[in-house]
Amino acid sequence: MTIAFRDGDVAALFADMGVPVTIGGTSGLALITPGDQIIVTSRGGQGEAVGGVTTLTIQTSKFPAITNGMAVVTPDGNFTIRQQLAEPDAAQSKFWLGSV
């Protein structure tokens, strides 16, 4: 069963657990996960690699125009948006971050 959150549902999450960030000149709260994992598989399914990555989760309505390459300023350092990841609901958006 997939639970879809609405914009009002996630506001409390970011208020309780979020850290201040600035993305492309817009400030707000986000969740930073420095030890997240990505799994990359080959097209034929024969190989797989697991790597560590920092991810950023935001309340979509607070940062509506995020694009790849945008600057992200966090308390832990500066990053750039590398790629948006699929999320099961539109209230949150998740991104891979890269170093500057």
Backbone as numpy.savetxt, mean C-alpha at the origin, in Angstrom:
# Nx Ny Nz CAx CAy CAz Cx Cy Cz
-15.49 -16.62 2.21 -16.33 -15.44 2.21 -15.44 -14.20 2.21
-15.66 -13.31 1.28 -14.91 -12.06 1.20 -15.70 -10.96 1.89
-15.03 -10.24 2.78 -15.66 -9.12 3.46 -15.23 -7.85 2.77
-16.18 -7.07 2.29 -15.87 -5.80 1.64 -16.12 -4.67 2.63
-15.13 -3.84 2.81 -15.26 -2.70 3.71 -15.69 -1.48 2.92
-16.36 -0.58 3.59 -16.72 0.69 2.99 -15.81 1.77 3.55
-15.85 2.92 2.92 -14.96 4.01 3.30 -15.06 4.33 4.79
-16.26 4.43 5.32 -16.43 4.75 6.74 -15.91 3.66 7.66
-15.91 2.41 7.19 -15.43 1.29 8.00 -13.93 1.36 8.25
-13.17 1.81 7.28 -11.72 1.78 7.41 -11.14 3.04 8.05
-11.95 4.10 8.17 -11.44 5.35 8.76 -10.92 5.12 10.18
-11.62 4.33 10.98 -11.19 4.06 12.35 -9.90 3.24 12.38
-9.74 2.32 11.44 -8.51 1.53 11.35 -7.29 2.43 11.16
-7.39 3.35 10.23 -6.26 4.24 9.97 -6.05 5.22 11.11
-7.11 5.65 11.77 -6.98 6.56 12.92 -6.27 5.87 14.07
-6.54 4.58 14.28 -5.93 3.83 15.39 -4.53 3.33 15.09
-4.26 2.90 13.86 -3.01 2.21 13.56 -2.14 2.91 12.52
-2.65 3.95 11.90 -1.94 4.60 10.81 -0.76 5.46 11.27
0.16 5.66 10.37 1.28 6.57 10.59 1.17 7.70 9.57
1.66 8.88 9.92 1.55 10.00 8.98 2.44 9.79 7.75
1.87 10.05 6.59 2.60 9.96 5.32 2.22 11.14 4.44
3.10 11.43 3.51 2.79 12.39 2.46 3.07 11.70 1.14
2.06 11.69 0.26 2.18 11.04 -1.03 1.87 12.07 -2.10
2.87 12.40 -2.89 2.66 13.36 -3.96 2.08 14.68 -3.48
2.46 15.12 -2.28 1.98 16.39 -1.74 0.71 16.30 -0.92
0.07 15.14 -0.85 -1.14 14.95 -0.04 -0.75 14.23 1.25
-1.14 14.80 2.39 -0.82 14.20 3.69 -2.01 13.45 4.25
-1.72 12.39 5.00 -2.76 11.59 5.63 -2.14 10.46 6.42
-2.94 9.46 6.73 -2.48 8.30 7.49 -2.45 7.06 6.59
-1.49 6.18 6.87 -1.36 4.95 6.09 -0.82 3.85 6.99
-0.94 2.64 6.53 -0.34 1.48 7.20 0.89 1.08 6.40
2.03 1.00 7.07 3.29 0.61 6.42 3.66 -0.78 6.94
3.92 -1.70 6.03 4.33 -3.05 6.40 5.70 -3.32 5.80
6.77 -3.17 6.62 8.12 -3.32 6.06 8.52 -4.74 5.74
7.92 -5.74 6.34 8.35 -7.12 6.12 7.37 -7.93 5.31
6.59 -7.29 4.45 5.61 -8.03 3.65 6.35 -8.90 2.64
5.69 -9.89 2.09 6.32 -10.79 1.12 5.60 -10.73 -0.21
6.38 -10.88 -1.26 5.81 -11.03 -2.59 6.25 -12.38 -3.13
5.38 -12.98 -3.88 5.69 -14.26 -4.51 5.56 -14.07 -6.01
6.63 -14.35 -6.71 6.65 -14.23 -8.16 6.80 -15.63 -8.73
5.88 -15.98 -9.63 5.97 -17.29 -10.27 6.20 -17.11 -11.77
6.78 -18.12 -12.36 7.00 -18.08 -13.80 5.67 -18.31 -14.51
5.61 -17.91 -15.75 4.36 -18.07 -16.52 3.93 -19.52 -16.62
4.87 -20.40 -16.70 4.53 -21.81 -16.80 4.33 -22.48 -15.46
4.53 -21.75 -14.38 4.35 -22.31 -13.05 5.49 -23.19 -12.58
6.62 -23.18 -13.30 7.73 -24.06 -12.95 8.64 -23.48 -11.86
8.68 -22.16 -11.72 9.58 -21.55 -10.75 8.85 -20.54 -9.88
9.44 -20.29 -8.71 8.83 -19.34 -7.79 9.91 -18.68 -6.97
9.76 -17.39 -6.72 10.69 -16.65 -5.87 9.88 -15.86 -4.86
10.37 -15.83 -3.62 9.73 -15.07 -2.55 10.70 -13.99 -2.13
10.21 -12.77 -2.06 11.07 -11.66 -1.69 10.39 -10.75 -0.69
11.20 -10.03 0.06 10.67 -9.07 1.02 10.42 -7.73 0.36
9.38 -7.05 0.79 9.04 -5.76 0.22 8.30 -4.94 1.28
8.41 -3.64 1.19 7.63 -2.75 2.04 6.35 -2.41 1.29
5.21 -2.55 1.98 3.94 -2.19 1.37 3.30 -1.03 2.11
2.45 -0.33 1.40 1.73 0.83 1.91 0.24 0.59 1.66
-0.57 0.69 2.70 -2.01 0.57 2.56 -2.63 1.89 2.96
-3.51 2.42 2.11 -4.12 3.72 2.35 -5.64 3.62 2.24
-6.32 4.61 2.82 -7.75 4.76 2.60 -7.89 5.42 1.24
-8.46 4.71 0.29 -8.49 5.13 -1.10 -9.03 6.55 -1.28
-10.07 6.90 -0.57 -10.69 8.21 -0.75 -9.80 9.37 -0.28
-8.83 9.09 0.58 -7.95 10.14 1.09 -6.80 10.45 0.14
-6.45 9.51 -0.73 -5.36 9.68 -1.70 -5.85 9.21 -3.07
-6.70 9.96 -3.73 -7.36 9.46 -4.94 -6.51 9.36 -6.19
-5.38 10.02 -6.27 -4.66 10.08 -7.55 -3.23 9.56 -7.44
-3.03 8.40 -6.84 -1.69 7.84 -6.72 -1.31 7.13 -8.01
-0.09 7.41 -8.48 0.43 6.76 -9.68 1.83 6.23 -9.41
2.26 5.27 -10.21 3.61 4.72 -10.07 4.64 5.83 -10.19
5.67 5.76 -9.35 6.74 6.73 -9.37 6.56 7.90 -8.42
5.38 8.05 -7.83 5.14 9.16 -6.90 5.99 8.99 -5.65
6.40 10.12 -5.07 7.18 10.13 -3.84 6.28 9.85 -2.64
6.81 9.06 -1.68 6.12 8.76 -0.44 7.07 9.10 0.70
6.65 10.00 1.59 7.45 10.39 2.74 6.81 9.79 3.99
7.58 8.99 4.73 7.08 8.34 5.94 8.03 8.65 7.09
7.62 8.38 8.33 8.53 8.56 9.47 9.78 7.68 9.38
9.69 6.58 8.63 10.82 5.64 8.51 11.70 5.88 7.29
11.36 6.87 6.47 12.17 7.16 5.30 11.31 7.49 4.09
12.01 7.74 2.99 11.34 8.11 1.75 11.33 6.93 0.78
10.23 6.80 0.05 10.05 5.71 -0.89 9.43 6.26 -2.17
9.21 5.36 -3.12 8.42 5.68 -4.31 7.38 4.58 -4.50
6.27 4.94 -5.10 5.24 3.96 -5.43 5.75 3.13 -6.60
5.76 1.82 -6.45 6.22 0.93 -7.52 5.06 0.30 -8.28
4.07 -0.22 -7.54 2.97 -0.91 -8.21 1.79 -1.04 -7.26
0.58 -0.87 -7.80 -0.61 -1.08 -7.00 -0.96 -2.56 -6.98
-1.37 -3.04 -5.83 -1.77 -4.44 -5.66 -3.29 -4.52 -5.59
-3.83 -5.64 -5.95 -5.27 -5.83 -5.90 -5.73 -5.95 -4.45
-6.83 -5.29 -4.12 -7.47 -5.38 -2.81 -8.91 -5.81 -3.04
-9.49 -6.58 -2.12 -10.85 -7.07 -2.34 -11.93 -6.00 -2.20
-11.61 -4.84 -1.67 -12.61 -3.79 -1.56 -12.01 -2.47 -2.03
-12.85 -1.55 -2.40 -12.39 -0.27 -2.94 -12.06 0.74 -1.85
-12.35 0.45 -0.60 -12.10 1.39 0.49 -10.61 1.51 0.81
-9.84 0.47 0.48 -8.41 0.46 0.74 -7.65 0.19 -0.55
-6.46 0.77 -0.65 -5.56 0.48 -1.77 -4.20 0.12 -1.19
-3.54 -0.84 -1.81 -2.25 -1.30 -1.33 -1.23 -1.20 -2.44
0.00 -0.78 -2.08 1.05 -0.54 -3.06 2.36 -1.15 -2.59
3.17 -1.62 -3.55 4.55 -1.95 -3.27 5.34 -0.64 -3.27
6.26 -0.54 -2.34 7.12 0.64 -2.29 8.53 0.26 -2.69
9.21 1.20 -3.31 10.61 1.03 -3.67 11.43 2.13 -3.03
12.73 1.91 -2.94 13.61 2.92 -2.37 13.78 4.06 -3.37
14.15 5.21 -2.82 14.32 6.40 -3.66 15.62 6.30 -4.40
